[in-house]
Amino acid sequence: MPSFRKPTGTDDESRLEQSKMSFGQHLEELRKALFKSVAALFIGFLVGLWFGNDVIRYIQKPLNASLERFYVRQAAAKQHISPEQLEELGLMPEEYLVAPQDLAAMLKQAFPKLADQLDAAAPADASKPPAPAQENDTKASTAEKDGKVESAALSSDQMLHFRVYRPISEDARLRVVALNAQEPFMVYIHSAFITGIMFSSPFVFYFIWEFIAAGLYRREQRYVYTYLPISVFLFIAGAALAFFFAFQPLLDFLLWYYERMHVDPNMRLSEWISLVLFMTLGFGVAFQLPMAMVLLERIGIFTRETYWHKWKAAVVVIAILAAILTPSPDPYSMLLMGVPMTLLYFGGIWLCKVMPGTSLAGPSQLLKPRA
């Protein structure tokens, strides 16, 4: 039967002794690890090329939703309609002005019988006898010959107002634009590359970890196995918070200023993709705060007591970091980052207490005078 006894320091020493290699052998192992990592990145990039368009469409969903609400509010204010009703029906109203004589001419041409019924029902004007047909035909032929159509002067008050509806999804203003020929292609390649990194990152980490773990004690490997899943979970949680909760209020806040200033937005594809990537990365990095606190506590720079007594100053620093790491100046994204980071700060204090590991000699211990 296999032995499940706990490995001792002697076992680690013998294992490391057997795995000793020369400098050239280390470089060869590193080259193999890097080659496999690059191969995984290339395969991930090919996968990203397959799903690139889907990723771009998915990233544009929050922007399209905010633009839709923006234009629905504008149309509802002009047409005196409830925005909720328009969103429920999925229709966008537009108002047009039509001259009465033009509408009558179109009706006569399209529906002759209906035009005759309308003429029969119209009251005759006794004060103005109808002009002879020959005279009317002469005037019409003269106007057609000169290339001019004589019509009575009309103002907007005399015109008929027509409200026309069309599906919101067909509104061209909801589309994100590109300002040069190569921009869509570059955004597609960028999206495919980022997707490839996300897809291949577990394999890349495994190949690099396989190279590093050979020179670590089992106790050190256990720390990595404990801390790494927490770090990955925090990064994914921060990125998900940015994408699913931060972008919508951010866009609504920014478009609210467009509405106040009576300016129509014209969103550029590359700028929107860059904003998504930077905010997602910023939230993911910011959520590593508990792990950074544990590291600083382990090397002796700070203690749990210091973290606890200086929490007010820490909240101020967190607010400054939230303002720096969010590329937009709106308060919503800053709060969505600052409030969770404040909670994570206290979570970091708790992790310093319960996570395994021993404090290492830090600067405070190295500066102590000898007895």
Residue frames relative to the residue before (quaternion, step in Angstrom):
aa qw qx qy qz dx dy dz
M 1.0000 0.0000 0.0000 0.0000 0.00 0.00 0.00
P 0.5036 -0.6438 0.4670 0.3373 3.59 -1.05 0.67
S 0.4252 -0.6980 0.5247 0.2381 3.50 -1.14 0.71
F 0.1700 -0.7920 0.5819 0.0722 3.57 -0.92 0.97
R 0.2644 0.7806 -0.5293 0.2014 3.58 1.09 0.61
K 0.5813 -0.5974 0.4362 0.3390 3.54 -1.18 0.64
P 0.4366 -0.7078 0.4765 0.2854 3.63 -0.75 0.95
T 0.2834 -0.7601 0.5660 0.1468 3.53 -1.00 0.84
G 0.7012 -0.4500 0.3407 0.4356 3.51 -1.36 0.07
T 0.6113 0.5558 -0.3530 0.4391 3.59 1.09 -0.68
D 0.6241 0.5347 -0.3323 0.4628 3.58 1.04 -0.79
D 0.6487 0.5119 -0.3132 0.4681 3.56 0.97 -0.86
E 0.6571 0.5165 -0.3149 0.4497 3.57 0.91 -0.88
S 0.6756 0.4841 -0.2981 0.4695 3.59 0.94 -0.87
R 0.6376 0.5227 -0.3305 0.4594 3.57 1.03 -0.76
L 0.6795 0.4766 -0.2899 0.4765 3.57 0.93 -0.89
E 0.6171 0.5465 -0.3451 0.4487 3.58 1.10 -0.69
Q 0.6821 0.4861 -0.2871 0.4648 3.56 0.99 -0.82
S 0.7135 0.4463 -0.2544 0.4764 3.59 1.14 -0.62
K 0.3800 0.7312 -0.4927 0.2797 3.61 1.21 0.20
M 0.0360 -0.7892 0.6128 -0.0192 3.56 -1.02 0.91
S 0.5579 -0.5807 0.4684 0.3634 3.52 -1.27 0.33
F 0.6920 -0.4695 0.3361 0.4333 3.56 -1.31 0.23
G 0.6510 0.5170 -0.3174 0.4563 3.58 0.99 -0.79
Q 0.6471 0.5097 -0.3220 0.4666 3.58 1.03 -0.75
H 0.6113 0.5342 -0.3443 0.4716 3.58 1.09 -0.69
L 0.6569 0.5014 -0.3167 0.4656 3.58 0.93 -0.84
E 0.6360 0.5248 -0.3317 0.4583 3.58 1.03 -0.74
E 0.6558 0.4941 -0.3096 0.4795 3.60 0.99 -0.82
L 0.6377 0.5131 -0.3274 0.4721 3.58 1.04 -0.77
R 0.6334 0.5305 -0.3366 0.4518 3.58 0.99 -0.80
K 0.6476 0.5121 -0.3190 0.4654 3.59 0.98 -0.83
A 0.6550 0.5100 -0.3162 0.4592 3.59 0.96 -0.87
L 0.6745 0.4819 -0.2995 0.4724 3.60 0.94 -0.85
F 0.6297 0.5295 -0.3441 0.4523 3.60 0.99 -0.74
K 0.6716 0.4763 -0.3068 0.4774 3.60 0.91 -0.84
S 0.6295 0.5285 -0.3394 0.4575 3.60 1.06 -0.68
V 0.6582 0.4922 -0.3109 0.4774 3.59 0.94 -0.86
A 0.6289 0.5260 -0.3362 0.4634 3.60 1.02 -0.75
A 0.6475 0.5032 -0.3192 0.4750 3.59 1.01 -0.80
L 0.6357 0.5170 -0.3303 0.4685 3.61 1.02 -0.76
F 0.6518 0.5132 -0.3235 0.4551 3.60 0.96 -0.80
I 0.6543 0.4906 -0.3140 0.4823 3.59 0.95 -0.82
G 0.6400 0.5147 -0.3226 0.4706 3.58 1.02 -0.77
F 0.6252 0.5305 -0.3364 0.4632 3.60 1.07 -0.73
L 0.6334 0.5153 -0.3329 0.4716 3.60 1.02 -0.74
V 0.6307 0.5063 -0.3295 0.4872 3.59 1.04 -0.73
G 0.6434 0.5262 -0.3168 0.4569 3.57 1.02 -0.79
L 0.6163 0.5352 -0.3499 0.4597 3.61 1.06 -0.66
W 0.6474 0.5182 -0.3186 0.4592 3.58 1.06 -0.70
F 0.7835 0.3048 -0.1558 0.5186 3.60 0.95 -0.85
G 0.3386 0.7903 -0.4715 0.1963 3.62 1.24 0.10
N 0.6842 0.4840 -0.2967 0.4577 3.60 0.84 -0.94
D 0.6391 0.5224 -0.3282 0.4592 3.59 1.00 -0.77
V 0.6414 0.5210 -0.3236 0.4608 3.58 1.01 -0.80
I 0.6610 0.5029 -0.3113 0.4619 3.59 0.93 -0.88
R 0.6534 0.4979 -0.3235 0.4696 3.59 0.93 -0.81
Y 0.6584 0.5053 -0.3197 0.4571 3.58 0.97 -0.79
I 0.6411 0.5187 -0.3246 0.4633 3.59 1.01 -0.75
Q 0.6812 0.5019 -0.2937 0.4447 3.60 1.07 -0.68
K 0.4647 0.7114 -0.4436 0.2848 3.61 1.17 -0.26
P 0.6741 0.4689 -0.3353 0.4619 3.69 0.75 -0.81
L 0.6449 0.5181 -0.3269 0.4569 3.59 1.01 -0.77
N 0.6646 0.4978 -0.3120 0.4618 3.60 0.89 -0.86
A 0.6426 0.5233 -0.3273 0.4540 3.60 1.01 -0.78
S 0.6735 0.4835 -0.3001 0.4718 3.60 0.94 -0.84
L 0.6451 0.5035 -0.3249 0.4741 3.60 0.97 -0.77
E 0.6236 0.5389 -0.3398 0.4530 3.58 1.02 -0.75
R 0.6754 0.4720 -0.3029 0.4789 3.60 0.88 -0.87
F 0.6131 0.5599 -0.3489 0.4346 3.60 1.04 -0.74
Y 0.7386 0.4073 -0.2443 0.4784 3.60 0.75 -1.00
V 0.5917 0.5470 -0.3736 0.4595 3.61 1.11 -0.50
R 0.6444 0.5042 -0.3260 0.4735 3.60 0.97 -0.79
Q 0.6418 0.5167 -0.3313 0.4597 3.59 0.97 -0.78
A 0.6895 0.4754 -0.2841 0.4668 3.60 0.84 -0.95
A 0.6509 0.5162 -0.3264 0.4509 3.59 0.96 -0.80
A 0.6433 0.5131 -0.3316 0.4615 3.61 1.02 -0.74
K 0.6846 0.4787 -0.2994 0.4610 3.62 0.96 -0.75
Q 0.7661 0.3743 -0.1842 0.4889 3.56 0.96 -0.89
H 0.3795 -0.7454 0.4670 0.2867 3.60 1.32 -0.01
I 0.4445 0.6466 -0.4737 0.3999 3.53 0.89 1.08
S 0.5487 -0.6080 0.4545 0.3502 3.56 -1.14 0.55
P 0.4568 -0.6848 0.4851 0.2950 3.66 -0.80 0.90
E 0.6182 0.5534 -0.3497 0.4350 3.58 1.04 -0.72
Q 0.6450 0.5223 -0.3229 0.4549 3.57 1.04 -0.79
L 0.6568 0.5047 -0.3143 0.4637 3.57 0.97 -0.82
E 0.6576 0.5024 -0.3154 0.4644 3.60 0.95 -0.85
E 0.6449 0.5199 -0.3276 0.4544 3.58 1.04 -0.74
L 0.7054 0.4380 -0.2590 0.4935 3.58 1.00 -0.82
G 0.3406 -0.7540 0.4967 0.2622 3.60 1.15 -0.52
L 0.5443 0.6127 -0.3864 0.4231 3.58 1.14 0.65
M 0.2288 -0.7470 0.6107 0.1292 3.54 -1.23 0.67
P 0.2570 -0.7931 0.5291 0.1580 3.65 -0.54 1.09
E 0.0400 -0.7609 0.6471 0.0255 3.53 -1.22 0.67
E 0.2576 -0.7809 0.5558 0.1221 3.56 -0.98 0.86
Y 0.0769 -0.7853 0.6143 0.0048 3.55 -0.98 0.97
L 0.3176 -0.7210 0.5864 0.1883 3.58 -1.28 0.56
V 0.0686 -0.7962 0.6011 -0.0088 3.56 -0.91 1.01
A 0.4242 -0.6838 0.5322 0.2630 3.56 -0.96 0.88
P 0.5516 -0.6453 0.4014 0.3438 3.65 -0.88 0.86
Q 0.6759 0.4904 -0.3189 0.4483 3.63 0.90 -0.86
D 0.6214 0.5229 -0.3524 0.4649 3.59 1.08 -0.60
L 0.6495 0.5054 -0.3183 0.4706 3.57 0.99 -0.80
A 0.6438 0.5173 -0.3214 0.4633 3.60 1.03 -0.81
A 0.6513 0.5073 -0.3248 0.4615 3.60 0.96 -0.80
M 0.6535 0.5041 -0.3237 0.4627 3.60 0.98 -0.77
L 0.6494 0.5151 -0.3189 0.4597 3.58 1.01 -0.79
K 0.6515 0.5141 -0.3183 0.4581 3.59 0.98 -0.83
Q 0.6810 0.4870 -0.2948 0.4607 3.55 1.00 -0.78
A 0.7325 0.4241 -0.2415 0.4745 3.57 0.96 -0.84
F 0.7995 0.1273 -0.0368 0.5859 3.60 1.01 -0.84
P 0.1636 -0.8277 0.5284 0.0944 3.65 0.22 1.19
K 0.6564 0.5122 -0.3308 0.4443 3.61 0.88 -0.80
L 0.6476 0.5056 -0.3216 0.4706 3.57 0.97 -0.81
A 0.6374 0.5263 -0.3304 0.4557 3.60 1.01 -0.75
D 0.6438 0.5082 -0.3289 0.4680 3.59 1.00 -0.78
Q 0.6483 0.5097 -0.3262 0.4620 3.60 0.97 -0.76
L 0.6529 0.5025 -0.3210 0.4672 3.58 1.00 -0.72
D 0.6471 0.5071 -0.3265 0.4663 3.60 1.00 -0.76
A 0.6578 0.5075 -0.3145 0.4591 3.58 1.03 -0.78
A 0.6962 0.4666 -0.2792 0.4687 3.56 1.03 -0.73
A 0.5767 0.5933 -0.3886 0.4055 3.64 1.17 -0.42
P 0.4620 -0.6770 0.4914 0.2946 3.65 -0.93 0.85
A 0.4491 -0.6872 0.5062 0.2641 3.57 -1.06 0.82
D 0.3511 -0.7209 0.5616 0.2040 3.57 -1.09 0.76
A 0.2772 -0.8085 0.4995 0.1413 3.54 -0.22 1.30
S 0.6391 0.5575 -0.3417 0.4050 3.58 1.00 -0.67
K 0.7679 0.2520 -0.1491 0.5697 3.60 1.15 -0.52
P 0.2384 -0.7860 0.5518 0.1448 3.58 -0.22 1.21
P 0.5657 -0.6097 0.4206 0.3624 3.58 -1.04 0.65
A 0.4896 -0.6605 0.4876 0.2937 3.55 -1.05 0.80
P 0.6000 -0.5634 0.4108 0.3921 3.56 -1.09 0.57
A 0.5802 -0.6162 0.4138 0.3354 3.52 -1.13 0.78
Q 0.6316 0.5478 -0.3459 0.4259 3.56 1.04 -0.79
E 0.6485 0.5191 -0.3164 0.4581 3.57 1.05 -0.84
N 0.6477 0.5149 -0.3217 0.4603 3.60 0.96 -0.83
D 0.6599 0.5027 -0.3177 0.4593 3.58 0.96 -0.88
T 0.6315 0.5355 -0.3384 0.4471 3.59 1.05 -0.73
K 0.6618 0.5002 -0.3043 0.4681 3.58 0.95 -0.88
A 0.6606 0.5084 -0.3176 0.4520 3.58 0.92 -0.86
S 0.6760 0.4857 -0.3126 0.4576 3.58 0.93 -0.88
T 0.6249 0.5330 -0.3381 0.4595 3.61 1.08 -0.70
A 0.6613 0.5031 -0.3086 0.4629 3.58 0.97 -0.84
E 0.6603 0.4922 -0.3171 0.4702 3.58 1.00 -0.82
K 0.6336 0.5377 -0.3328 0.4457 3.59 1.07 -0.74
D 0.7027 0.4454 -0.2612 0.4895 3.58 0.96 -0.81
G 0.4567 -0.6944 0.4470 0.3307 3.61 1.23 -0.23
K 0.6307 0.5086 -0.3373 0.4794 3.58 1.15 0.39
V 0.2162 -0.7505 0.6121 0.1238 3.52 -1.15 0.73
E 0.2697 -0.7751 0.5529 0.1443 3.55 -0.59 1.13
S 0.1008 0.7819 -0.6085 0.0911 3.57 -0.83 0.94
A 0.5775 -0.5896 0.4399 0.3540 3.51 -1.19 0.59
A 0.5470 -0.6155 0.4557 0.3379 3.56 -1.11 0.74
L 0.0950 -0.8006 0.5915 0.0113 3.54 -0.85 1.05
S 0.2200 -0.7274 0.6318 0.1529 3.54 -1.25 0.56
S 0.6736 -0.4969 0.3477 0.4224 3.57 -1.25 0.25
D 0.6064 0.5621 -0.3630 0.4297 3.60 1.13 -0.51
Q 0.6934 0.4696 -0.2771 0.4710 3.58 1.13 -0.61
M 0.5991 0.5749 -0.3676 0.4187 3.59 1.20 -0.19
L 0.4855 -0.6528 0.5062 0.2861 3.52 -1.28 0.46
H 0.3192 -0.7490 0.5570 0.1639 3.57 -0.97 0.92
F 0.0603 -0.7926 0.6067 -0.0061 3.55 -0.79 1.11
R 0.1981 -0.7635 0.6060 0.1025 3.56 -0.90 0.97
V 0.0846 -0.8000 0.5937 -0.0192 3.54 -0.68 1.19
Y 0.2076 -0.7812 0.5804 0.0984 3.58 -1.01 0.85
R 0.0088 0.7674 -0.6411 -0.0075 3.52 -1.24 0.60
P 0.6208 -0.5567 0.3758 0.4044 3.63 -1.09 0.50
I 0.5427 -0.6334 0.4440 0.3275 3.56 -1.00 0.84
S 0.6318 0.5644 -0.3414 0.4070 3.58 1.00 -0.75
E 0.6846 0.4743 -0.2837 0.4753 3.61 1.20 -0.44
D 0.4569 0.6773 -0.4571 0.3515 3.59 1.25 0.11
A 0.3977 -0.7495 0.4805 0.2217 3.59 -0.59 1.15
R 0.5934 0.5936 -0.3737 0.3947 3.61 1.14 -0.45
L 0.6240 0.5497 -0.3436 0.4362 3.61 1.21 -0.32
R 0.5731 0.5986 -0.3833 0.4079 3.59 1.22 -0.12
V 0.4009 -0.6813 0.5601 0.2477 3.54 -1.13 0.77
V 0.2903 -0.7970 0.5145 0.1253 3.56 -0.85 1.01
A 0.2388 -0.7115 0.6371 0.1756 3.53 -1.40 0.30
L 0.3358 -0.7933 0.4869 0.1444 3.57 -0.94 0.92
N 0.7750 0.1812 -0.1742 0.5798 3.60 1.20 0.05
A 0.6987 -0.5296 0.3005 0.3756 3.53 -1.27 0.45
Q 0.7514 0.4172 -0.2283 0.4573 3.59 0.93 -0.85
E 0.4580 0.7254 -0.4386 0.2677 3.62 1.20 -0.22
P 0.6702 0.4808 -0.3419 0.4504 3.70 0.74 -0.81
F 0.6536 0.5124 -0.3247 0.4526 3.60 0.97 -0.82
M 0.6696 0.4931 -0.3092 0.4614 3.61 0.91 -0.86
V 0.6351 0.5116 -0.3317 0.4742 3.60 1.03 -0.73
Y 0.6315 0.5305 -0.3277 0.4608 3.59 1.03 -0.77
I 0.6657 0.4830 -0.3012 0.4825 3.61 0.92 -0.89
H 0.6404 0.5245 -0.3246 0.4576 3.59 0.97 -0.84
S 0.6650 0.4964 -0.2989 0.4712 3.57 0.92 -0.89
A 0.6478 0.5108 -0.3217 0.4648 3.60 0.98 -0.81
F 0.6537 0.5145 -0.3200 0.4533 3.59 1.00 -0.79
I 0.6602 0.4918 -0.3124 0.4740 3.60 0.91 -0.86
T 0.6398 0.5116 -0.3239 0.4733 3.59 0.99 -0.81
G 0.6471 0.5215 -0.3176 0.4565 3.57 1.01 -0.78
I 0.6303 0.5229 -0.3364 0.4650 3.59 1.03 -0.75
M 0.6643 0.4994 -0.3080 0.4630 3.57 0.92 -0.87
F 0.6777 0.4954 -0.2993 0.4536 3.58 0.95 -0.86
S 0.7714 0.3796 -0.1937 0.4726 3.60 0.90 -0.89
S 0.4525 0.7246 -0.4445 0.2695 3.62 1.19 -0.24
P 0.6365 0.5074 -0.3749 0.4437 3.71 0.86 -0.61
F 0.6713 0.4890 -0.3068 0.4649 3.59 0.98 -0.80
V 0.6340 0.5245 -0.3342 0.4597 3.57 1.01 -0.81
F 0.6614 0.4974 -0.3165 0.4637 3.56 0.92 -0.84
Y 0.6395 0.5322 -0.3389 0.4392 3.58 0.95 -0.79
F 0.6715 0.4950 -0.3125 0.4543 3.60 0.90 -0.87
I 0.6709 0.4739 -0.3034 0.4830 3.60 0.96 -0.81
W 0.6542 0.5075 -0.3173 0.4623 3.58 0.99 -0.82
E 0.6000 0.5612 -0.3550 0.4461 3.58 1.09 -0.67
F 0.6674 0.4862 -0.2965 0.4798 3.60 1.07 -0.72
I 0.7066 0.4668 -0.2741 0.4558 3.60 0.93 -0.89
A 0.6591 0.5634 -0.3220 0.3800 3.59 0.89 -0.94
A 0.5691 0.6144 -0.3927 0.3800 3.60 1.13 -0.50
G 0.7479 0.3823 -0.2197 0.4962 3.61 1.13 -0.52
L 0.5967 0.5628 -0.3646 0.4407 3.62 1.20 0.30
Y 0.5155 -0.5941 0.5164 0.3386 3.51 -1.26 0.53
R 0.6293 -0.5445 0.3915 0.3927 3.56 -1.22 0.46
R 0.6127 0.5434 -0.3559 0.4502 3.59 1.05 -0.67
E 0.6608 0.4877 -0.3059 0.4816 3.59 1.01 -0.79
Q 0.6220 0.5255 -0.3411 0.4696 3.59 1.04 -0.69
R 0.6309 0.5397 -0.3361 0.4447 3.58 1.03 -0.78
Y 0.6240 0.5319 -0.3433 0.4581 3.60 1.04 -0.71
V 0.6499 0.5105 -0.3169 0.4653 3.57 0.98 -0.83
Y 0.6632 0.5018 -0.3060 0.4633 3.57 0.95 -0.88
T 0.6689 0.4903 -0.3020 0.4701 3.60 1.14 -0.54
Y 0.7578 0.4145 -0.2213 0.4527 3.57 0.79 -1.05
L 0.6227 0.5894 -0.3563 0.3713 3.59 0.97 -0.75
P 0.6636 0.4836 -0.3465 0.4535 3.69 0.76 -0.77
I 0.6304 0.5227 -0.3439 0.4594 3.60 1.02 -0.72
S 0.6552 0.5133 -0.3129 0.4574 3.58 0.95 -0.87
V 0.6615 0.4957 -0.3097 0.4698 3.60 0.93 -0.86
F 0.6434 0.5219 -0.3245 0.4565 3.58 0.97 -0.83
L 0.6614 0.5025 -0.3141 0.4597 3.60 0.93 -0.85
F 0.6426 0.5145 -0.3326 0.4602 3.60 0.97 -0.78
I 0.6694 0.4855 -0.3063 0.4716 3.60 0.89 -0.89
A 0.6353 0.5294 -0.3338 0.4525 3.60 1.00 -0.78
G 0.6671 0.4956 -0.3051 0.4651 3.60 0.95 -0.82
A 0.6599 0.4975 -0.3093 0.4704 3.58 0.95 -0.84
A 0.6552 0.5053 -0.3122 0.4668 3.60 0.98 -0.81
L 0.6258 0.5314 -0.3395 0.4590 3.59 1.02 -0.75
A 0.6531 0.5111 -0.3181 0.4594 3.58 0.98 -0.82
F 0.7348 0.4516 -0.2590 0.4347 3.57 0.78 -1.01
F 0.7812 0.3771 -0.1951 0.4577 3.58 0.79 -0.96
F 0.8006 0.2879 -0.1421 0.5059 3.62 1.11 -0.48
A 0.7077 0.4808 -0.2849 0.4323 3.63 1.00 -0.64
F 0.6664 0.5455 -0.3310 0.3858 3.60 0.88 -0.85
Q 0.6571 0.5371 -0.3357 0.4088 3.59 0.89 -0.83
P 0.7060 0.4095 -0.2922 0.4986 3.67 0.73 -0.84
L 0.5868 0.5696 -0.3720 0.4391 3.60 1.11 -0.61
L 0.7018 0.4583 -0.2737 0.4716 3.59 0.81 -0.96
D 0.6374 0.5209 -0.3360 0.4578 3.59 0.98 -0.79
F 0.6438 0.5183 -0.3199 0.4632 3.59 1.03 -0.77
L 0.6896 0.4722 -0.2884 0.4673 3.60 0.87 -0.91
L 0.6758 0.4793 -0.3020 0.4714 3.60 0.95 -0.78
W 0.5456 0.5977 -0.4048 0.4257 3.58 1.19 -0.39
Y 0.6463 0.4956 -0.3214 0.4830 3.61 1.06 -0.65
Y 0.5807 0.5476 -0.3733 0.4728 3.59 1.11 -0.56
E 0.6737 0.5039 -0.2932 0.4541 3.55 0.95 -0.92
R 0.6576 0.5078 -0.3134 0.4599 3.59 0.97 -0.79
M 0.7420 0.4000 -0.2147 0.4933 3.59 1.01 -0.81
H 0.3924 -0.7409 0.4617 0.2898 3.60 1.34 0.07
V 0.4416 0.6438 -0.4789 0.4014 3.56 0.88 1.06
D 0.3373 -0.7376 0.5506 0.1976 3.57 -0.96 0.90
P 0.3978 -0.7247 0.5032 0.2515 3.62 -0.80 0.91
N 0.0691 -0.7574 0.6482 0.0370 3.52 -1.23 0.64
M 0.1319 -0.8608 0.4897 0.0428 3.54 0.31 1.35
R 0.2847 -0.7553 0.5724 0.1443 3.55 -0.99 0.96
L 0.5492 -0.6685 0.3976 0.3058 3.56 -0.87 1.02
S 0.6985 0.4797 -0.2948 0.4417 3.62 0.75 -0.99
E 0.6501 0.5119 -0.3283 0.4555 3.60 0.98 -0.75
W 0.6586 0.5029 -0.3196 0.4595 3.59 0.97 -0.77
I 0.6471 0.5061 -0.3238 0.4694 3.60 0.95 -0.81
S 0.6440 0.5150 -0.3233 0.4643 3.61 0.99 -0.80
L 0.6416 0.5176 -0.3279 0.4614 3.58 0.98 -0.80
V 0.6415 0.5228 -0.3256 0.4574 3.60 0.97 -0.84
L 0.6915 0.4847 -0.2882 0.4516 3.58 0.84 -0.97
F 0.6836 0.4890 -0.3018 0.4501 3.60 0.88 -0.91
M 0.6745 0.4796 -0.3094 0.4683 3.59 0.91 -0.81
T 0.6368 0.5207 -0.3320 0.4616 3.58 0.98 -0.79
L 0.6703 0.4841 -0.2960 0.4783 3.58 0.93 -0.90
G 0.6510 0.5298 -0.3184 0.4405 3.59 0.97 -0.84
F 0.6609 0.4849 -0.3079 0.4831 3.58 0.96 -0.82
G 0.6533 0.5216 -0.3243 0.4426 3.59 0.95 -0.82
V 0.6685 0.4817 -0.2985 0.4816 3.59 0.97 -0.83
A 0.6496 0.5310 -0.3279 0.4341 3.59 0.93 -0.84
F 0.6715 0.5088 -0.3029 0.4455 3.57 1.06 -0.68
Q 0.5327 0.5970 -0.4189 0.4295 3.60 1.27 0.16
L 0.3247 0.7897 -0.4731 0.2171 3.60 1.27 0.11
P 0.6725 0.4866 -0.3421 0.4404 3.70 0.73 -0.80
M 0.6561 0.5052 -0.3222 0.4588 3.60 0.98 -0.77
A 0.6328 0.5114 -0.3336 0.4762 3.59 1.05 -0.71
M 0.6334 0.5247 -0.3323 0.4617 3.59 1.02 -0.74
V 0.6446 0.5120 -0.3225 0.4674 3.59 0.98 -0.83
L 0.6491 0.5195 -0.3223 0.4527 3.59 0.96 -0.84
L 0.6840 0.4792 -0.2917 0.4662 3.60 0.86 -0.92
E 0.6449 0.5025 -0.3262 0.4745 3.58 1.11 -0.61
R 0.6519 0.5285 -0.3211 0.4388 3.58 1.03 -0.77
I 0.7321 0.4032 -0.2490 0.4892 3.62 0.96 -0.74
G 0.5941 -0.6544 0.3251 0.3363 3.58 1.26 0.25
I 0.4354 0.6926 -0.4807 0.3156 3.62 1.16 0.22
F 0.7834 0.0761 -0.0378 0.6157 3.59 1.02 -0.82
T 0.2716 -0.7258 0.6032 0.1888 3.53 -1.35 0.27
R 0.6654 -0.4877 0.3659 0.4308 3.56 -1.26 0.24
E 0.6289 0.5388 -0.3356 0.4489 3.57 1.03 -0.75
T 0.6392 0.5145 -0.3270 0.4688 3.59 1.03 -0.78
Y 0.6309 0.5273 -0.3332 0.4615 3.59 0.94 -0.83
W 0.6975 0.4886 -0.2826 0.4415 3.57 0.88 -0.93
H 0.7195 0.4501 -0.2635 0.4586 3.61 0.86 -0.90
K 0.7395 0.3893 -0.2232 0.5018 3.62 1.16 -0.51
W 0.2772 0.8078 -0.4919 0.1691 3.57 1.15 0.50
K 0.6116 0.5519 -0.3679 0.4312 3.64 1.06 -0.59
A 0.6550 0.4838 -0.3105 0.4904 3.57 0.98 -0.83
A 0.6248 0.5458 -0.3403 0.4425 3.57 1.06 -0.73
V 0.6281 0.5302 -0.3418 0.4555 3.62 1.01 -0.73
V 0.6340 0.5162 -0.3316 0.4707 3.61 1.02 -0.75
V 0.6522 0.5030 -0.3102 0.4748 3.59 0.96 -0.86
I 0.6319 0.5287 -0.3294 0.4612 3.59 1.01 -0.78
A 0.6416 0.5184 -0.3275 0.4609 3.61 0.97 -0.80
I 0.6502 0.5016 -0.3173 0.4744 3.59 1.01 -0.78
L 0.6566 0.5050 -0.3082 0.4679 3.58 0.97 -0.84
A 0.6350 0.5249 -0.3329 0.4588 3.59 1.02 -0.75
A 0.6486 0.5052 -0.3182 0.4721 3.59 1.06 -0.70
I 0.6796 0.4858 -0.2897 0.4671 3.60 1.08 -0.71
L 0.7319 0.4610 -0.2441 0.4385 3.57 0.86 -0.98
T 0.6644 0.4250 -0.3142 0.5285 3.62 1.21 -0.28
P 0.3691 -0.7772 0.4608 0.2176 3.62 -0.50 1.11
S 0.6752 0.4602 -0.3014 0.4914 3.62 1.20 -0.25
P 0.4626 -0.7175 0.4522 0.2585 3.60 -1.06 0.69
D 0.4670 0.7016 -0.4507 0.2943 3.60 1.19 0.01
P 0.5368 -0.6554 0.4248 0.3190 3.59 -1.07 0.67
Y 0.5745 0.6209 -0.3916 0.3621 3.62 1.10 -0.53
S 0.7018 0.4476 -0.2824 0.4769 3.59 0.80 -0.96
M 0.6144 0.5387 -0.3499 0.4581 3.60 1.09 -0.64
L 0.6718 0.4767 -0.2979 0.4824 3.58 0.98 -0.80
L 0.6506 0.5222 -0.3232 0.4468 3.57 1.00 -0.79
M 0.6802 0.4203 -0.2942 0.5236 3.57 1.20 -0.39
G 0.6900 0.5200 -0.2944 0.4085 3.59 0.87 -0.94
V 0.6720 0.5050 -0.3155 0.4403 3.60 0.89 -0.88
P 0.6827 0.4468 -0.3208 0.4811 3.67 0.80 -0.79
M 0.6305 0.5305 -0.3493 0.4462 3.62 1.02 -0.68
T 0.6146 0.5306 -0.3495 0.4675 3.59 1.08 -0.64
L 0.6550 0.4849 -0.3101 0.4896 3.58 1.00 -0.80
L 0.6497 0.5078 -0.3185 0.4676 3.58 1.03 -0.74
Y 0.5702 0.5806 -0.3897 0.4312 3.59 1.12 -0.51
F 0.6882 0.4399 -0.2778 0.5056 3.58 0.90 -0.88
G 0.6043 0.5346 -0.3568 0.4709 3.57 1.14 -0.53
G 0.6177 0.5408 -0.3385 0.4597 3.57 1.12 -0.63
I 0.6097 0.5322 -0.3490 0.4725 3.59 1.07 -0.68
W 0.6585 0.4986 -0.3063 0.4733 3.57 0.99 -0.82
L 0.6431 0.5211 -0.3278 0.4555 3.61 1.00 -0.77
C 0.6146 0.5508 -0.3488 0.4441 3.58 1.03 -0.72
K 0.6844 0.4851 -0.2826 0.4652 3.57 1.14 -0.58
V 0.8006 0.3450 -0.1619 0.4624 3.58 0.87 -0.90
M 0.6034 0.5843 -0.3798 0.3876 3.63 1.11 -0.49
P 0.5178 -0.6509 0.4483 0.3275 3.61 -1.04 0.67
G 0.5102 0.6283 -0.4904 0.3232 3.54 -1.26 0.50
T 0.2959 -0.7376 0.5816 0.1738 3.51 -1.26 0.44
S 0.5495 -0.6194 0.4508 0.3333 3.53 -1.12 0.69
L 0.3134 -0.7425 0.5679 0.1674 3.52 -1.03 0.89
A 0.6232 -0.5355 0.4028 0.4033 3.55 -1.24 0.31
G 0.1012 -0.8131 0.5730 0.0182 3.54 -0.63 1.13
P 0.7697 -0.3613 0.2462 0.4651 3.57 -1.29 -0.11
S 0.6400 0.5415 -0.3441 0.4228 3.59 0.99 -0.75
Q 0.6867 0.4578 -0.2890 0.4851 3.57 1.08 -0.69
L 0.6473 0.5353 -0.3299 0.4308 3.58 1.02 -0.66
L 0.6940 0.4741 -0.2752 0.4668 3.59 1.15 -0.55
K 0.4680 0.6755 -0.4551 0.3430 3.59 1.22 0.00
P 0.4504 -0.6853 0.4861 0.3020 3.63 -0.88 0.84
R 0.5058 -0.6458 0.4864 0.3010 3.52 -1.13 0.70
A 0.5290 -0.6339 0.4643 0.3204 3.54 -1.15 0.68
